[in-house]
Amino acid sequence: MLQKKKLLLSAVAGVAMATAYTAPVDAKITLMADEPSGWQFSVDGNVNAFYVYSSGTEDANIGAAHGLGRVSAGDNSRIQTGLLPSKFGFGVQGPASNGVQLRGYFALYPQIQNAGTKTARGAQVDMREIYAAATGDFGEVLFGRTLSLFQRNAIVQDMTLFGVGATGNNIGNGGTTLGRIGFGYVYPDFNASFRYTTPSYNGTTLSVGLYDPSQIRSTTDGAVVASTFNNADYPRVEAELNINLSQISEGSNLVISGVRQEADESGADIQAEGVHVGGTLAAGPAAFTAHYYTGECLGITVQLDVNAVSGDGHCRDHDGYYVQGTYNYGAGKVGLSWGGSYQDQAGNDSTTPYDEKESQEMWTLGLYHNLAPEWLAVAEYSHAQEDWYNKDAGDDEAESDIFSVGMFYLW
């Protein structure tokens, strides 16, 4: 049996399943679906590459007195992965037993570029997804590592997910670009969890997860870490209510998600918490998407472990939003989006020489066109800007213009 499975895998390794851009993540090849044993195997993934040219404010606010720049300084060209890494995923599903269906999934997410050097021996590989799930009349129980619940719908509905968006300081970047991460939502990331999802009620589901807790800390970019809270008595709790609005129009939804985690260090306790609301309203080929979040100790780009607290350990307030309009013309879609992420000062922020990040904003115009069902071409233009508190005389906000063209092969 094992040898037969290996032969079947080899036989279909180069086969691609056609998929539309509107739902490329549904693309996969299913193996042994008709075998009497009831076992099924599937593979899915993509390869993508982008040419990215960015032109930014030369060395503006980049240095020991400022936080990490999320826009490019100066002019640079890269050939690299976009916001999505390339991917190879492998799934297995056994026969149902007592009304319960089990499945497992394992995926590798490599980048294609070296970190700004000719001589690197291999590109960065992300271990993003390793999980198993049991599904039945009770709903679904998932355990392992996958995309977290808080704000996941914001990134899934972001049109720059299949593009580039913001790049950060892109000269030596060996990883993905940012897309709209930090410019309208805070990155949910992939984390270890136990997660329960209710049965679907007319398309509406509620998911609740217990997650491996994260450290909560002050900024580490350009200054010595002053506060790190890394002891947690309980797991982090995240939840998402995804309401199906297809009765209003097909493809519409409303999502509410939340997060809460406590942490302590040397007897001091803090609590990170946040709420997010958003979704999409579709009207034929046109769709309008909007997402908003607010909370404490969230961070401005990634969650909890960067920029979450002041140097003396007080939670900063964070919020952000983005709005997006797209039009599907059959072979693809065009879109325009605008958004930003913001944080308030807290504790001793206003009295230190360190310049905390105040805002990150970006607008993006994008074209996403299917040259073939499994072949996606992308062109984007973005303008990103960021600003800091406590700027010195002569300092200004940083700005960057990013132009990118690239393509995906999806299977």
LUMLUM-170238 format. One record per residue (C-alpha): y, z, x; residue in three letters. Coordinates in steps of 0.1 Angstrom, whole numbers, plus 5000, padded with zeros to 4 digits. Example, Ala and Ser with C-alpha at 12.3 -4.5 7.8 and 13.67 -1.06 7.14 Angstrom:
<nodes>
495550785123Ala
498950715137Ser
</nodes>
This chain:
<nodes>
500050005000Met
502550095028Leu
501849775046Gln
502449575014Lys
505749755009Lys
506849665044Lys
505949305039Leu
507949295006Leu
510949445024Leu
510749185051Ser
510448905027Ala
513648975008Val
515749105037Ala
517948795037Gly
518248744999Val
521548814981Ala
521948904945Met
524948744928Ala
527648984917Thr
531148954903Ala
534049124921Tyr
534749334890Thr
531549534897Ala
530349454932Pro
528749794938Val
526149704911Asp
524649444934Ala
521249524947Lys
517849364953Ile
514949544934Thr
511549514950Leu
508149564934Met
509649604899Ala
506549464882Asp
503949644903Glu
501449854882Pro
502050164904Ser
505550204889Gly
507250234923Trp
510450034929Gln
512449984960Phe
515949834963Ser
518449744990Val
522149684987Asp
525149665009Gly
527949455023Asn
529549325055Val
533349295056Asn
535949205082Ala
539749185081Phe
542449055102Tyr
545249315100Val
548849275113Tyr
551149575110Ser
554749615120Ser
556249955120Gly
559050185132Thr
558450215169Glu
557350575177Asp
559250715148Ala
558351085142Asn
555251055163Ile
554851335188Gly
554451705194Ala
556951805168Ala
555651595139His
552451555119Gly
550051265124Leu
551550935114Gly
549850765085Arg
551850435090Val
551650215121Ser
554250245148Ala
555249925165Gly
553549585161Asp
549849545164Asn
546949315154Ser
543349425147Arg
540149265135Ile
538349545118Gln
536649695087Thr
538849765057Gly
538950085036Leu
535250035028Leu
532950035058Pro
530149785059Ser
526949925044Lys
523149905042Phe
521650115014Gly
517950175006Phe
516750324973Gly
513350434961Val
512250514925Gln
508850654915Gly
507150624882Pro
508450854854Ala
506551174849Ser
506851394817Asn
509951204808Gly
511651274841Val
512650984864Gln
513151054901Leu
514950844926Arg
516250874961Gly
518950694981Tyr
519950665018Phe
522850455031Ala
524450385065Leu
528150285066Tyr
529050125100Pro
532449995111Gln
532549665130Ile
535249735155Gln
535349935187Asn
538150195189Ala
540649965205Gly
538549895236Thr
536449605248Lys
533649805264Thr
532450045237Ala
528650045233Arg
528350045195Gly
530650095166Ala
531150415145Gln
528550475118Val
529150705088Asp
526250895072Met
527850895038Arg
525050915012Glu
521651085013Ile
520551214979Tyr
517851244953Ala
518251264915Ala
516151354885Ala
517151194852Thr
515851274817Gly
516851374782Asp
518551674798Phe
520951444818Gly
520851424856Glu
520451664884Val
521551524918Leu
521151704952Phe
522151584986Gly
525251414999Arg
527451174979Thr
531051114968Leu
532651434955Ser
533851464919Leu
537551574923Phe
539651254923Gln
536651024928Arg
537750804898Asn
541150754915Ala
539550594946Ile
536950404926Val
539650244904Gln
542050174933Asp
542249804940Met
542749854977Thr
539149994978Leu
538149634986Phe
541149575009Gly
543049755036Val
546149935022Gly
547650175047Ala
546250185083Thr
547450505099Gly
548450455135Asn
546050165139Asn
545950095176Ile
542950295186Gly
541350325151Asn
537550315153Gly
537050395116Gly
538150255083Thr
541750205071Thr
543250435045Leu
543750215015Gly
545750434991Arg
544250765004Ile
547250995009Gly
549450754990Phe
548550854955Gly
545451064957Tyr
543751294982Val
540451164997Tyr
537451314978Pro
535051235007Asp
531251265008Phe
529851615007Asn
526651815003Ala
526151944968Ser
524052024938Phe
525451834908Arg
524651824871Tyr
525751544847Thr
525251574810Thr
523551304789Pro
525951024779Ser
527551074745Tyr
528850734735Asn
529550674772Gly
531351004778Thr
529851244805Thr
530651574820Leu
529651644857Ser
529751984875Val
528952034911Gly
528452314936Leu
529652194971Tyr
529252315006Asp
532552495011Pro
535152365035Ser
537452545059Gln
541052555047Ile
543552525075Arg
547052445086Ser
547952115103Thr
546352035135Thr
548351725143Asp
550851775171Gly
550752155170Ala
548352445177Val
546352555147Val
547852875135Ala
545752945104Ser
542152865097Thr
540253025067Phe
536652945072Asn
534653215055Asn
533653145019Ala
531653384997Asp
530853114971Tyr
530452734971Pro
533252504961Arg
533252404924Val
534252054913Glu
534051904879Ala
534751574861Glu
535051474825Leu
534851094821Asn
535850994786Ile
534750644774Asn
537650464756Leu
535750144749Ser
536450194712Gln
540150124721Ile
539349844745Ser
536449744766Glu
536749884802Gly
539050164793Ser
538550534802Asn
540250864807Leu
539151104834Val
540051474841Ile
538751634872Ser
539251974890Gly
538452164921Val
538452534931Arg
537452714963Gln
538253044979Glu
538253125016Ala
539153415038Asp
539753505074Glu
540453855089Ser
540654005055Gly
543253755041Ala
542153545011Asp
543453214998Ile
542452984970Gln
542552604969Ala
542652454934Glu
543652134918Gly
543551924887Val
543651544883His
544051324853Val
543950944852Gly
542150634840Gly
542450274830Thr
543650094798Leu
542349744796Ala
543649464774Ala
541649144778Gly
542149014814Pro
544949274820Ala
544449634830Ala
546849924837Phe
545650214858Thr
547350544865Ala
546250864882His
548051194889Tyr
547051514907Tyr
548551854914Thr
547352174931Gly
547552424959Glu
546052404994Cys
544752054988Leu
546351875018Gly
548351555016Ile
545751295028Thr
542351465032Val
541351765013Gln
541552125024Leu
541052115062Asp
544351945072Val
547852035061Asn
546652265034Ala
548452585044Val
551552685064Ser
551252825100Gly
551253185086Asp
548553115061Gly
550353045028His
549152765004Cys
551352455002Arg
551852294968Asp
550651934967His
550951654941Asp
550851274939Gly
550250974917Tyr
549750604916Tyr
550250324890Val
548549994892Gln
548549674872Gly
545949394876Thr
545249064859Tyr
541748904860Asn
541848524860Tyr
538148464860Gly
537248404896Ala
539148704908Gly
542148914901Lys
545748984913Val
547249334914Gly
550349534922Leu
550349914927Ser
552750184937Trp
552250554945Gly
552750844967Gly
551551194978Ser
553851484984Tyr
553751844997Gln
556152144995Asp
556852385024Gln
555452735022Ala
555453055042Gly
557153005075Asn
557352625074Asp
561152605071Ser
561652835102Thr
559252675127Thr
560152385150Pro
557252185136Tyr
558151905111Asp
555751925082Glu
555051605062Lys
557151575030Glu
555951255015Ser
553850935019Gln
554550634997Glu
553350284995Met
553349974973Trp
550749694976Thr
550349344963Leu
546849214965Gly
544648904957Leu
540948944954Tyr
539148614948His
535448534945Asn
534648224966Leu
531148264953Ala
529548544932Pro
528548734963Glu
531448624986Trp
534848794981Leu
538048684999Ala
540948935000Val
544648905009Ala
547049205008Glu
550549295017Tyr
551649665017Ser
554849845026His
554250215035Ala
556650485044Gln
556450855052Glu
558951135057Asp
559051485072Trp
560851815067Tyr
562951965095Asn
563651635112Lys
565751655144Asp
569051465148Ala
568351095151Gly
564951115135Asp
564250895104Asp
561450825081Glu
558750595094Ala
558050265077Glu
555349995082Ser
554549655067Asp
550849565067Ile
549449215061Phe
545749165059Ser
543248885051Val
539548925051Gly
536248875032Met
533149055020Phe
529548945017Tyr
527949164990Leu
524349204981Trp
</nodes>
